[in-house]
Amino acid sequence: MSTQSPPSSESAALLCATYSSPSNASFTHTMSLSTLPRTTAQKKTYLAALRQATAQMQEVVNKELTARMEEDNKKAAEGKDSVVNCGKGQVDEKMEEENYGEEVVEEG
């Protein structure tokens, strides 16, 4: 996730998250925030809105990723997903659950 702000201080900032995967459809979720703040009170309000927007975006991303994980599991159960099966046998569900949302480097 990143926060992008346009050059003008009068325009809105964008909070944008993009997901791409070789085995699933990509998605992008973008939220617009109010104009960039100038005063301390405005900054406080802006940061509260940013915090709320980030939590909402995380909820959307989690739902999307959960749906993709369930889709991958369904394909694996049907034996049709070469990415999940990738010649190593079935996916270790316990390991997947423990490392959910974390980048794991496989040693080999």
PDB file as gemmi writes it, atoms N, CA and C in Angstrom:
CRYST1    1.000    1.000    1.000  90.00  90.00  90.00 P 1                      
ATOM      1  N   MET A   1       0.842  -1.170   0.000  1.00  0.00           N  
ATOM      2  CA  MET A   1       0.000   0.000   0.000  1.00  0.00           C  
ATOM      3  C   MET A   1       0.885   1.231   0.000  1.00  0.00           C  
ATOM      4  N   SER A   2       0.407   2.234  -0.676  1.00  0.00           N  
ATOM      5  CA  SER A   2       1.173   3.466  -0.718  1.00  0.00           C  
ATOM      6  C   SER A   2       0.224   4.646  -0.673  1.00  0.00           C  
ATOM      7  N   THR A   3       0.746   5.735  -0.180  1.00  0.00           N  
ATOM      8  CA  THR A   3      -0.017   6.972  -0.207  1.00  0.00           C  
ATOM      9  C   THR A   3       0.619   7.849  -1.261  1.00  0.00           C  
ATOM     10  N   GLN A   4      -0.173   8.252  -2.233  1.00  0.00           N  
ATOM     11  CA  GLN A   4       0.325   9.108  -3.287  1.00  0.00           C  
ATOM     12  C   GLN A   4      -0.338  10.458  -3.132  1.00  0.00           C  
ATOM     13  N   SER A   5       0.451  11.502  -3.263  1.00  0.00           N  
ATOM     14  CA  SER A   5      -0.151  12.826  -3.198  1.00  0.00           C  
ATOM     15  C   SER A   5       0.178  13.576  -4.475  1.00  0.00           C  
ATOM     16  N   PRO A   6      -0.816  14.157  -5.089  1.00  0.00           N  
ATOM     17  CA  PRO A   6      -0.602  14.972  -6.280  1.00  0.00           C  
ATOM     18  C   PRO A   6       0.217  16.208  -5.941  1.00  0.00           C  
ATOM     19  N   PRO A   7       0.812  16.843  -6.935  1.00  0.00           N  
ATOM     20  CA  PRO A   7       1.678  17.989  -6.680  1.00  0.00           C  
ATOM     21  C   PRO A   7       0.995  19.159  -5.994  1.00  0.00           C  
ATOM     22  N   SER A   8      -0.255  19.419  -6.282  1.00  0.00           N  
ATOM     23  CA  SER A   8      -0.946  20.568  -5.707  1.00  0.00           C  
ATOM     24  C   SER A   8      -1.380  20.279  -4.278  1.00  0.00           C  
ATOM     25  N   SER A   9      -1.166  21.243  -3.375  1.00  0.00           N  
ATOM     26  CA  SER A   9      -1.589  21.050  -1.992  1.00  0.00           C  
ATOM     27  C   SER A   9      -3.098  21.188  -1.845  1.00  0.00           C  
ATOM     28  N   GLU A  10      -3.785  21.631  -2.905  1.00  0.00           N  
ATOM     29  CA  GLU A  10      -5.234  21.787  -2.861  1.00  0.00           C  
ATOM     30  C   GLU A  10      -5.963  20.522  -3.304  1.00  0.00           C  
ATOM     31  N   SER A  11      -5.261  19.544  -3.840  1.00  0.00           N  
ATOM     32  CA  SER A  11      -5.931  18.354  -4.356  1.00  0.00           C  
ATOM     33  C   SER A  11      -5.897  17.221  -3.338  1.00  0.00           C  
ATOM     34  N   ALA A  12      -6.691  16.208  -3.610  1.00  0.00           N  
ATOM     35  CA  ALA A  12      -6.822  15.081  -2.692  1.00  0.00           C  
ATOM     36  C   ALA A  12      -5.630  14.137  -2.813  1.00  0.00           C  
ATOM     37  N   ALA A  13      -5.378  13.397  -1.755  1.00  0.00           N  
ATOM     38  CA  ALA A  13      -4.357  12.357  -1.749  1.00  0.00           C  
ATOM     39  C   ALA A  13      -5.046  11.027  -2.036  1.00  0.00           C  
ATOM     40  N   LEU A  14      -4.301  10.086  -2.593  1.00  0.00           N  
ATOM     41  CA  LEU A  14      -4.847   8.772  -2.901  1.00  0.00           C  
ATOM     42  C   LEU A  14      -4.134   7.709  -2.087  1.00  0.00           C  
ATOM     43  N   LEU A  15      -4.902   6.773  -1.552  1.00  0.00           N  
ATOM     44  CA  LEU A  15      -4.365   5.594  -0.885  1.00  0.00           C  
ATOM     45  C   LEU A  15      -4.668   4.445  -1.827  1.00  0.00           C  
ATOM     46  N   CYS A  16      -3.632   3.755  -2.295  1.00  0.00           N  
ATOM     47  CA  CYS A  16      -3.814   2.758  -3.342  1.00  0.00           C  
ATOM     48  C   CYS A  16      -3.080   1.470  -2.986  1.00  0.00           C  
ATOM     49  N   ALA A  17      -3.764   0.329  -3.155  1.00  0.00           N  
ATOM     50  CA  ALA A  17      -3.151  -0.987  -2.972  1.00  0.00           C  
ATOM     51  C   ALA A  17      -3.376  -1.784  -4.246  1.00  0.00           C  
ATOM     52  N   THR A  18      -2.321  -2.435  -4.735  1.00  0.00           N  
ATOM     53  CA  THR A  18      -2.412  -3.256  -5.935  1.00  0.00           C  
ATOM     54  C   THR A  18      -1.865  -4.637  -5.623  1.00  0.00           C  
ATOM     55  N   TYR A  19      -2.583  -5.657  -6.080  1.00  0.00           N  
ATOM     56  CA  TYR A  19      -2.162  -7.046  -5.895  1.00  0.00           C  
ATOM     57  C   TYR A  19      -2.074  -7.694  -7.265  1.00  0.00           C  
ATOM     58  N   SER A  20      -0.990  -8.401  -7.516  1.00  0.00           N  
ATOM     59  CA  SER A  20      -0.884  -9.171  -8.750  1.00  0.00           C  
ATOM     60  C   SER A  20      -0.270 -10.521  -8.427  1.00  0.00           C  
ATOM     61  N   SER A  21      -0.682 -11.514  -9.196  1.00  0.00           N  
ATOM     62  CA  SER A  21      -0.252 -12.881  -8.963  1.00  0.00           C  
ATOM     63  C   SER A  21      -0.221 -13.599 -10.304  1.00  0.00           C  
ATOM     64  N   PRO A  22       0.717 -14.531 -10.478  1.00  0.00           N  
ATOM     65  CA  PRO A  22       0.738 -15.280 -11.738  1.00  0.00           C  
ATOM     66  C   PRO A  22      -0.449 -16.236 -11.883  1.00  0.00           C  
ATOM     67  N   SER A  23      -1.086 -16.601 -10.779  1.00  0.00           N  
ATOM     68  CA  SER A  23      -2.160 -17.591 -10.850  1.00  0.00           C  
ATOM     69  C   SER A  23      -3.548 -17.033 -10.561  1.00  0.00           C  
ATOM     70  N   ASN A  24      -3.655 -15.766 -10.192  1.00  0.00           N  
ATOM     71  CA  ASN A  24      -4.954 -15.159  -9.888  1.00  0.00           C  
ATOM     72  C   ASN A  24      -5.073 -13.817 -10.593  1.00  0.00           C  
ATOM     73  N   ALA A  25      -6.301 -13.369 -10.730  1.00  0.00           N  
ATOM     74  CA  ALA A  25      -6.537 -12.052 -11.323  1.00  0.00           C  
ATOM     75  C   ALA A  25      -6.000 -10.964 -10.396  1.00  0.00           C  
ATOM     76  N   SER A  26      -5.462  -9.933 -10.986  1.00  0.00           N  
ATOM     77  CA  SER A  26      -4.959  -8.795 -10.212  1.00  0.00           C  
ATOM     78  C   SER A  26      -6.124  -7.926  -9.758  1.00  0.00           C  
ATOM     79  N   PHE A  27      -5.892  -7.143  -8.711  1.00  0.00           N  
ATOM     80  CA  PHE A  27      -6.883  -6.158  -8.306  1.00  0.00           C  
ATOM     81  C   PHE A  27      -6.184  -4.937  -7.738  1.00  0.00           C  
ATOM     82  N   THR A  28      -6.847  -3.821  -7.864  1.00  0.00           N  
ATOM     83  CA  THR A  28      -6.371  -2.557  -7.314  1.00  0.00           C  
ATOM     84  C   THR A  28      -7.520  -1.928  -6.551  1.00  0.00           C  
ATOM     85  N   HIS A  29      -7.218  -1.402  -5.383  1.00  0.00           N  
ATOM     86  CA  HIS A  29      -8.225  -0.705  -4.586  1.00  0.00           C  
ATOM     87  C   HIS A  29      -7.655   0.673  -4.266  1.00  0.00           C  
ATOM     88  N   THR A  30      -8.384   1.703  -4.633  1.00  0.00           N  
ATOM     89  CA  THR A  30      -7.932   3.075  -4.431  1.00  0.00           C  
ATOM     90  C   THR A  30      -8.976   3.846  -3.642  1.00  0.00           C  
ATOM     91  N   MET A  31      -8.504   4.610  -2.676  1.00  0.00           N  
ATOM     92  CA  MET A  31      -9.386   5.462  -1.878  1.00  0.00           C  
ATOM     93  C   MET A  31      -8.848   6.883  -1.945  1.00  0.00           C  
ATOM     94  N   SER A  32      -9.748   7.824  -2.074  1.00  0.00           N  
ATOM     95  CA  SER A  32      -9.383   9.229  -2.103  1.00  0.00           C  
ATOM     96  C   SER A  32      -9.563   9.819  -0.709  1.00  0.00           C  
ATOM     97  N   LEU A  33      -8.586  10.600  -0.291  1.00  0.00           N  
ATOM     98  CA  LEU A  33      -8.660  11.283   1.001  1.00  0.00           C  
ATOM     99  C   LEU A  33      -8.891  12.767   0.754  1.00  0.00           C  
ATOM    100  N   SER A  34      -9.313  13.458   1.777  1.00  0.00           N  
ATOM    101  CA  SER A  34      -9.583  14.891   1.653  1.00  0.00           C  
ATOM    102  C   SER A  34      -8.311  15.651   1.289  1.00  0.00           C  
ATOM    103  N   THR A  35      -8.471  16.926   1.051  1.00  0.00           N  
ATOM    104  CA  THR A  35      -7.336  17.756   0.667  1.00  0.00           C  
ATOM    105  C   THR A  35      -6.226  17.673   1.707  1.00  0.00           C  
ATOM    106  N   LEU A  36      -5.026  17.867   1.240  1.00  0.00           N  
ATOM    107  CA  LEU A  36      -3.875  17.786   2.129  1.00  0.00           C  
ATOM    108  C   LEU A  36      -3.934  18.913   3.160  1.00  0.00           C  
ATOM    109  N   PRO A  37      -3.587  18.615   4.398  1.00  0.00           N  
ATOM    110  CA  PRO A  37      -3.749  19.568   5.500  1.00  0.00           C  
ATOM    111  C   PRO A  37      -2.695  20.672   5.520  1.00  0.00           C  
ATOM    112  N   ARG A  38      -3.091  21.763   6.137  1.00  0.00           N  
ATOM    113  CA  ARG A  38      -2.158  22.878   6.325  1.00  0.00           C  
ATOM    114  C   ARG A  38      -1.939  23.159   7.809  1.00  0.00           C  
ATOM    115  N   THR A  39      -3.011  23.158   8.586  1.00  0.00           N  
ATOM    116  CA  THR A  39      -2.883  23.479  10.009  1.00  0.00           C  
ATOM    117  C   THR A  39      -2.742  22.194  10.825  1.00  0.00           C  
ATOM    118  N   THR A  40      -2.364  22.352  12.073  1.00  0.00           N  
ATOM    119  CA  THR A  40      -2.224  21.202  12.961  1.00  0.00           C  
ATOM    120  C   THR A  40      -3.549  20.478  13.136  1.00  0.00           C  
ATOM    121  N   ALA A  41      -4.622  21.209  13.305  1.00  0.00           N  
ATOM    122  CA  ALA A  41      -5.942  20.585  13.461  1.00  0.00           C  
ATOM    123  C   ALA A  41      -6.327  19.809  12.202  1.00  0.00           C  
ATOM    124  N   GLN A  42      -6.035  20.380  11.038  1.00  0.00           N  
ATOM    125  CA  GLN A  42      -6.328  19.692   9.782  1.00  0.00           C  
ATOM    126  C   GLN A  42      -5.476  18.432   9.638  1.00  0.00           C  
ATOM    127  N   LYS A  43      -4.222  18.529  10.056  1.00  0.00           N  
ATOM    128  CA  LYS A  43      -3.335  17.365   9.981  1.00  0.00           C  
ATOM    129  C   LYS A  43      -3.842  16.248  10.883  1.00  0.00           C  
ATOM    130  N   LYS A  44      -4.314  16.612  12.062  1.00  0.00           N  
ATOM    131  CA  LYS A  44      -4.854  15.622  12.997  1.00  0.00           C  
ATOM    132  C   LYS A  44      -6.071  14.925  12.384  1.00  0.00           C  
ATOM    133  N   THR A  45      -6.964  15.695  11.789  1.00  0.00           N  
ATOM    134  CA  THR A  45      -8.149  15.141  11.131  1.00  0.00           C  
ATOM    135  C   THR A  45      -7.743  14.278   9.944  1.00  0.00           C  
ATOM    136  N   TYR A  46      -6.781  14.759   9.174  1.00  0.00           N  
ATOM    137  CA  TYR A  46      -6.292  14.026   8.006  1.00  0.00           C  
ATOM    138  C   TYR A  46      -5.693  12.680   8.418  1.00  0.00           C  
ATOM    139  N   LEU A  47      -4.872  12.681   9.462  1.00  0.00           N  
ATOM    140  CA  LEU A  47      -4.250  11.435   9.916  1.00  0.00           C  
ATOM    141  C   LEU A  47      -5.287  10.446  10.442  1.00  0.00           C  
ATOM    142  N   ALA A  48      -6.322  10.944  11.105  1.00  0.00           N  
ATOM    143  CA  ALA A  48      -7.405  10.063  11.567  1.00  0.00           C  
ATOM    144  C   ALA A  48      -8.125   9.448  10.369  1.00  0.00           C  
ATOM    145  N   ALA A  49      -8.372  10.249   9.337  1.00  0.00           N  
ATOM    146  CA  ALA A  49      -9.019   9.741   8.124  1.00  0.00           C  
ATOM    147  C   ALA A  49      -8.117   8.744   7.405  1.00  0.00           C  
ATOM    148  N   LEU A  50      -6.828   9.021   7.377  1.00  0.00           N  
ATOM    149  CA  LEU A  50      -5.868   8.105   6.757  1.00  0.00           C  
ATOM    150  C   LEU A  50      -5.833   6.773   7.499  1.00  0.00           C  
ATOM    151  N   ARG A  51      -5.835   6.838   8.819  1.00  0.00           N  
ATOM    152  CA  ARG A  51      -5.844   5.629   9.643  1.00  0.00           C  
ATOM    153  C   ARG A  51      -7.099   4.799   9.353  1.00  0.00           C  
ATOM    154  N   GLN A  52      -8.249   5.464   9.281  1.00  0.00           N  
ATOM    155  CA  GLN A  52      -9.508   4.769   9.003  1.00  0.00           C  
ATOM    156  C   GLN A  52      -9.509   4.190   7.585  1.00  0.00           C  
ATOM    157  N   ALA A  53      -9.024   4.947   6.617  1.00  0.00           N  
ATOM    158  CA  ALA A  53      -8.971   4.473   5.232  1.00  0.00           C  
ATOM    159  C   ALA A  53      -8.037   3.274   5.103  1.00  0.00           C  
ATOM    160  N   THR A  54      -6.926   3.307   5.829  1.00  0.00           N  
ATOM    161  CA  THR A  54      -5.984   2.194   5.800  1.00  0.00           C  
ATOM    162  C   THR A  54      -6.616   0.935   6.376  1.00  0.00           C  
ATOM    163  N   ALA A  55      -7.344   1.063   7.466  1.00  0.00           N  
ATOM    164  CA  ALA A  55      -8.030  -0.093   8.061  1.00  0.00           C  
ATOM    165  C   ALA A  55      -9.089  -0.645   7.109  1.00  0.00           C  
ATOM    166  N   GLN A  56      -9.836   0.250   6.463  1.00  0.00           N  
ATOM    167  CA  GLN A  56     -10.843  -0.195   5.497  1.00  0.00           C  
ATOM    168  C   GLN A  56     -10.190  -0.897   4.313  1.00  0.00           C  
ATOM    169  N   MET A  57      -9.080  -0.343   3.844  1.00  0.00           N  
ATOM    170  CA  MET A  57      -8.380  -0.955   2.720  1.00  0.00           C  
ATOM    171  C   MET A  57      -7.841  -2.325   3.106  1.00  0.00           C  
ATOM    172  N   GLN A  58      -7.305  -2.450   4.303  1.00  0.00           N  
ATOM    173  CA  GLN A  58      -6.793  -3.735   4.770  1.00  0.00           C  
ATOM    174  C   GLN A  58      -7.910  -4.770   4.799  1.00  0.00           C  
ATOM    175  N   GLU A  59      -9.100  -4.361   5.208  1.00  0.00           N  
ATOM    176  CA  GLU A  59     -10.248  -5.267   5.230  1.00  0.00           C  
ATOM    177  C   GLU A  59     -10.588  -5.748   3.815  1.00  0.00           C  
ATOM    178  N   VAL A  60     -10.577  -4.831   2.855  1.00  0.00           N  
ATOM    179  CA  VAL A  60     -10.862  -5.193   1.463  1.00  0.00           C  
ATOM    180  C   VAL A  60      -9.794  -6.146   0.932  1.00  0.00           C  
ATOM    181  N   VAL A  61      -8.528  -5.829   1.187  1.00  0.00           N  
ATOM    182  CA  VAL A  61      -7.424  -6.668   0.725  1.00  0.00           C  
ATOM    183  C   VAL A  61      -7.516  -8.056   1.354  1.00  0.00           C  
ATOM    184  N   ASN A  62      -7.788  -8.124   2.651  1.00  0.00           N  
ATOM    185  CA  ASN A  62      -7.911  -9.422   3.314  1.00  0.00           C  
ATOM    186  C   ASN A  62      -9.029 -10.259   2.706  1.00  0.00           C  
ATOM    187  N   LYS A  63     -10.175  -9.641   2.407  1.00  0.00           N  
ATOM    188  CA  LYS A  63     -11.289 -10.368   1.783  1.00  0.00           C  
ATOM    189  C   LYS A  63     -10.887 -10.887   0.413  1.00  0.00           C  
ATOM    190  N   GLU A  64     -10.216 -10.051  -0.375  1.00  0.00           N  
ATOM    191  CA  GLU A  64      -9.779 -10.459  -1.711  1.00  0.00           C  
ATOM    192  C   GLU A  64      -8.786 -11.618  -1.632  1.00  0.00           C  
ATOM    193  N   LEU A  65      -7.813 -11.508  -0.739  1.00  0.00           N  
ATOM    194  CA  LEU A  65      -6.803 -12.560  -0.621  1.00  0.00           C  
ATOM    195  C   LEU A  65      -7.398 -13.856  -0.076  1.00  0.00           C  
ATOM    196  N   THR A  66      -8.337 -13.743   0.849  1.00  0.00           N  
ATOM    197  CA  THR A  66      -9.011 -14.935   1.371  1.00  0.00           C  
ATOM    198  C   THR A  66      -9.779 -15.628   0.258  1.00  0.00           C  
ATOM    199  N   ALA A  67     -10.464 -14.858  -0.570  1.00  0.00           N  
ATOM    200  CA  ALA A  67     -11.205 -15.440  -1.693  1.00  0.00           C  
ATOM    201  C   ALA A  67     -10.254 -16.145  -2.652  1.00  0.00           C  
ATOM    202  N   ARG A  68      -9.101 -15.553  -2.915  1.00  0.00           N  
ATOM    203  CA  ARG A  68      -8.125 -16.182  -3.808  1.00  0.00           C  
ATOM    204  C   ARG A  68      -7.534 -17.444  -3.189  1.00  0.00           C  
ATOM    205  N   MET A  69      -7.281 -17.406  -1.889  1.00  0.00           N  
ATOM    206  CA  MET A  69      -6.748 -18.581  -1.209  1.00  0.00           C  
ATOM    207  C   MET A  69      -7.762 -19.721  -1.261  1.00  0.00           C  
ATOM    208  N   GLU A  70      -9.037 -19.407  -1.037  1.00  0.00           N  
ATOM    209  CA  GLU A  70     -10.076 -20.431  -1.109  1.00  0.00           C  
ATOM    210  C   GLU A  70     -10.197 -20.981  -2.527  1.00  0.00           C  
ATOM    211  N   GLU A  71     -10.067 -20.113  -3.513  1.00  0.00           N  
ATOM    212  CA  GLU A  71     -10.113 -20.545  -4.913  1.00  0.00           C  
ATOM    213  C   GLU A  71      -8.938 -21.472  -5.221  1.00  0.00           C  
ATOM    214  N   ASP A  72      -7.736 -21.110  -4.759  1.00  0.00           N  
ATOM    215  CA  ASP A  72      -6.560 -21.956  -4.956  1.00  0.00           C  
ATOM    216  C   ASP A  72      -6.737 -23.312  -4.284  1.00  0.00           C  
ATOM    217  N   ASN A  73      -7.280 -23.313  -3.068  1.00  0.00           N  
ATOM    218  CA  ASN A  73      -7.507 -24.571  -2.352  1.00  0.00           C  
ATOM    219  C   ASN A  73      -8.513 -25.446  -3.088  1.00  0.00           C  
ATOM    220  N   LYS A  74      -9.542 -24.821  -3.634  1.00  0.00           N  
ATOM    221  CA  LYS A  74     -10.553 -25.570  -4.385  1.00  0.00           C  
ATOM    222  C   LYS A  74      -9.923 -26.188  -5.633  1.00  0.00           C  
ATOM    223  N   LYS A  75      -9.124 -25.411  -6.345  1.00  0.00           N  
ATOM    224  CA  LYS A  75      -8.445 -25.921  -7.538  1.00  0.00           C  
ATOM    225  C   LYS A  75      -7.492 -27.053  -7.179  1.00  0.00           C  
ATOM    226  N   ALA A  76      -6.776 -26.892  -6.070  1.00  0.00           N  
ATOM    227  CA  ALA A  76      -5.833 -27.924  -5.641  1.00  0.00           C  
ATOM    228  C   ALA A  76      -6.567 -29.211  -5.306  1.00  0.00           C  
ATOM    229  N   ALA A  77      -7.720 -29.081  -4.656  1.00  0.00           N  
ATOM    230  CA  ALA A  77      -8.512 -30.259  -4.301  1.00  0.00           C  
ATOM    231  C   ALA A  77      -9.012 -30.968  -5.551  1.00  0.00           C  
ATOM    232  N   GLU A  78      -9.266 -30.208  -6.592  1.00  0.00           N  
ATOM    233  CA  GLU A  78      -9.711 -30.787  -7.850  1.00  0.00           C  
ATOM    234  C   GLU A  78      -8.537 -31.292  -8.678  1.00  0.00           C  
ATOM    235  N   GLY A  79      -7.304 -30.983  -8.255  1.00  0.00           N  
ATOM    236  CA  GLY A  79      -6.112 -31.434  -8.962  1.00  0.00           C  
ATOM    237  C   GLY A  79      -5.849 -30.682 -10.251  1.00  0.00           C  
ATOM    238  N   LYS A  80      -6.377 -29.469 -10.374  1.00  0.00           N  
ATOM    239  CA  LYS A  80      -6.263 -28.713 -11.614  1.00  0.00           C  
ATOM    240  C   LYS A  80      -5.282 -27.554 -11.535  1.00  0.00           C  
ATOM    241  N   ASP A  81      -4.702 -27.294 -10.414  1.00  0.00           N  
ATOM    242  CA  ASP A  81      -3.866 -26.103 -10.266  1.00  0.00           C  
ATOM    243  C   ASP A  81      -2.399 -26.501 -10.210  1.00  0.00           C  
ATOM    244  N   SER A  82      -1.700 -26.337 -11.314  1.00  0.00           N  
ATOM    245  CA  SER A  82      -0.295 -26.726 -11.359  1.00  0.00           C  
ATOM    246  C   SER A  82       0.577 -25.824 -10.496  1.00  0.00           C  
ATOM    247  N   VAL A  83       0.154 -24.586 -10.245  1.00  0.00           N  
ATOM    248  CA  VAL A  83       0.945 -23.686  -9.404  1.00  0.00           C  
ATOM    249  C   VAL A  83       0.920 -24.163  -7.962  1.00  0.00           C  
ATOM    250  N   VAL A  84      -0.251 -24.550  -7.464  1.00  0.00           N  
ATOM    251  CA  VAL A  84      -0.357 -25.017  -6.085  1.00  0.00           C  
ATOM    252  C   VAL A  84       0.329 -26.366  -5.933  1.00  0.00           C  
ATOM    253  N   ASN A  85       0.114 -27.263  -6.889  1.00  0.00           N  
ATOM    254  CA  ASN A  85       0.687 -28.599  -6.787  1.00  0.00           C  
ATOM    255  C   ASN A  85       2.161 -28.620  -7.161  1.00  0.00           C  
ATOM    256  N   CYS A  86       2.570 -27.847  -8.103  1.00  0.00           N  
ATOM    257  CA  CYS A  86       3.934 -27.634  -8.598  1.00  0.00           C  
ATOM    258  C   CYS A  86       4.903 -28.788  -8.353  1.00  0.00           C  
ATOM    259  N   GLY A  87       4.474 -30.002  -8.534  1.00  0.00           N  
ATOM    260  CA  GLY A  87       5.354 -31.152  -8.479  1.00  0.00           C  
ATOM    261  C   GLY A  87       5.841 -31.527  -7.097  1.00  0.00           C  
ATOM    262  N   LYS A  88       5.424 -30.856  -6.075  1.00  0.00           N  
ATOM    263  CA  LYS A  88       5.906 -31.124  -4.723  1.00  0.00           C  
ATOM    264  C   LYS A  88       4.842 -31.802  -3.875  1.00  0.00           C  
ATOM    265  N   GLY A  89       3.734 -32.165  -4.462  1.00  0.00           N  
ATOM    266  CA  GLY A  89       2.649 -32.725  -3.659  1.00  0.00           C  
ATOM    267  C   GLY A  89       1.706 -31.625  -3.241  1.00  0.00           C  
ATOM    268  N   GLN A  90       0.878 -31.897  -2.280  1.00  0.00           N  
ATOM    269  CA  GLN A  90      -0.129 -30.931  -1.845  1.00  0.00           C  
ATOM    270  C   GLN A  90       0.494 -29.827  -0.986  1.00  0.00           C  
ATOM    271  N   VAL A  91      -0.189 -28.717  -0.937  1.00  0.00           N  
ATOM    272  CA  VAL A  91       0.234 -27.573  -0.128  1.00  0.00           C  
ATOM    273  C   VAL A  91       0.098 -27.935   1.347  1.00  0.00           C  
ATOM    274  N   ASP A  92       1.085 -27.561   2.139  1.00  0.00           N  
ATOM    275  CA  ASP A  92       1.026 -27.777   3.581  1.00  0.00           C  
ATOM    276  C   ASP A  92       0.121 -26.697   4.169  1.00  0.00           C  
ATOM    277  N   GLU A  93      -1.134 -27.055   4.423  1.00  0.00           N  
ATOM    278  CA  GLU A  93      -2.130 -26.085   4.887  1.00  0.00           C  
ATOM    279  C   GLU A  93      -1.728 -25.434   6.206  1.00  0.00           C  
ATOM    280  N   LYS A  94      -1.154 -26.203   7.120  1.00  0.00           N  
ATOM    281  CA  LYS A  94      -0.756 -25.645   8.416  1.00  0.00           C  
ATOM    282  C   LYS A  94       0.321 -24.578   8.223  1.00  0.00           C  
ATOM    283  N   MET A  95       1.295 -24.872   7.363  1.00  0.00           N  
ATOM    284  CA  MET A  95       2.368 -23.921   7.087  1.00  0.00           C  
ATOM    285  C   MET A  95       1.806 -22.676   6.398  1.00  0.00           C  
ATOM    286  N   GLU A  96       0.883 -22.867   5.468  1.00  0.00           N  
ATOM    287  CA  GLU A  96       0.254 -21.737   4.786  1.00  0.00           C  
ATOM    288  C   GLU A  96      -0.468 -20.835   5.779  1.00  0.00           C  
ATOM    289  N   GLU A  97      -1.192 -21.433   6.714  1.00  0.00           N  
ATOM    290  CA  GLU A  97      -1.952 -20.659   7.702  1.00  0.00           C  
ATOM    291  C   GLU A  97      -1.006 -19.897   8.638  1.00  0.00           C  
ATOM    292  N   GLU A  98       0.087 -20.544   9.055  1.00  0.00           N  
ATOM    293  CA  GLU A  98       1.047 -19.898   9.955  1.00  0.00           C  
ATOM    294  C   GLU A  98       1.720 -18.702   9.291  1.00  0.00           C  
ATOM    295  N   ASN A  99       1.969 -18.805   7.987  1.00  0.00           N  
ATOM    296  CA  ASN A  99       2.696 -17.763   7.271  1.00  0.00           C  
ATOM    297  C   ASN A  99       1.785 -16.851   6.469  1.00  0.00           C  
ATOM    298  N   TYR A 100       0.482 -16.898   6.734  1.00  0.00           N  
ATOM    299  CA  TYR A 100      -0.479 -16.100   5.974  1.00  0.00           C  
ATOM    300  C   TYR A 100      -0.128 -14.621   6.076  1.00  0.00           C  
ATOM    301  N   GLY A 101       0.024 -13.984   4.928  1.00  0.00           N  
ATOM    302  CA  GLY A 101       0.335 -12.558   4.890  1.00  0.00           C  
ATOM    303  C   GLY A 101       1.813 -12.239   5.032  1.00  0.00           C  
ATOM    304  N   GLU A 102       2.632 -13.253   5.201  1.00  0.00           N  
ATOM    305  CA  GLU A 102       4.068 -13.049   5.365  1.00  0.00           C  
ATOM    306  C   GLU A 102       4.794 -13.543   4.118  1.00  0.00           C  
ATOM    307  N   GLU A 103       5.879 -12.882   3.780  1.00  0.00           N  
ATOM    308  CA  GLU A 103       6.703 -13.348   2.676  1.00  0.00           C  
ATOM    309  C   GLU A 103       7.645 -14.415   3.219  1.00  0.00           C  
ATOM    310  N   VAL A 104       7.612 -15.590   2.609  1.00  0.00           N  
ATOM    311  CA  VAL A 104       8.436 -16.700   3.061  1.00  0.00           C  
ATOM    312  C   VAL A 104       9.399 -17.074   1.945  1.00  0.00           C  
ATOM    313  N   VAL A 105      10.679 -17.118   2.252  1.00  0.00           N  
ATOM    314  CA  VAL A 105      11.680 -17.536   1.288  1.00  0.00           C  
ATOM    315  C   VAL A 105      11.950 -19.010   1.524  1.00  0.00           C  
ATOM    316  N   GLU A 106      11.697 -19.816   0.480  1.00  0.00           N  
ATOM    317  CA  GLU A 106      11.905 -21.256   0.618  1.00  0.00           C  
ATOM    318  C   GLU A 106      13.364 -21.587   0.369  1.00  0.00           C  
ATOM    319  N   GLU A 107      13.914 -22.406   1.227  1.00  0.00           N  
ATOM    320  CA  GLU A 107      15.289 -22.850   1.069  1.00  0.00           C  
ATOM    321  C   GLU A 107      15.282 -24.126   0.254  1.00  0.00           C  
ATOM    322  N   GLY A 108      16.243 -24.272  -0.617  1.00  0.00           N  
ATOM    323  CA  GLY A 108      16.213 -25.478  -1.428  1.00  0.00           C  
ATOM    324  C   GLY A 108      17.413 -25.685  -2.175  1.00  0.00           C  
TER     325      GLY A 108                                                      
END                                                                             
